[in-house]
Amino acid sequence: MGLDDKIENKTQEAAGKAKQNVGEATDDKDLQAEGKGDQRSSNLKQAGEKIKDAFKK
């Protein structure tokens, strides 16, 4: 997993968490769901990169 990919995935995860928190604070269910989706997407990308790294070794 390249450093750029790690940074990008962590940034996406943090942005998703922020969206979720804003959605919870404003009672915006759509924004909450979008934030959770961003976090899931980021976590899946990170898992995929870890699997690729394991096969490279």
N, C-alpha and C positions, 0 to 999 in steps of 0.2 A: 504494500500500500504506500503510494507516494505521499510525501508531506503535503503537497497541494491538495490531494484528495482528502486527506485527513482534515485539513483546515476547512475545506469546502463542506464536508459532511458535518463537522462540528458546528459550523456557522449555520447551516440549514437546521440542525437540531435546535440550536439556541433560538433561532428566529421562530421556529415552530412552537417552542415553549413560551416565548413572548406572546405570540398570537393567541395561544391557548389561555394564558393568564389574562390578557386584555379581554378576551371573549368571556371569561368567567366574571371579570369585574364589571363588565357592561351587560351581562346576561345575553350575549350574542352567541347563540348556539352554532351558527354557521362559522363564525370566526374560531370558535373553540374546536369544531370539527376539522377545519382547515389546518389549525395548528397541530392537532394530533396527527393528521395525515402527513404533514411535513416531517414530524418527528419519526413516524413509522418508516417513511421513505428513506430518511437519513440512516436509520438503524439497519434497514435492509441493505443499503449500499455498503455500510461498514462491515456487515457480516459477509457480504459477497467478496469484498476486498480481502478480508481475513482468510477466507477459503482459498482465494487465488494465491495469497502469500504462502499458505501452508503447502500447496502443491509445487511452488517454486523451490522449496527447500529440499 
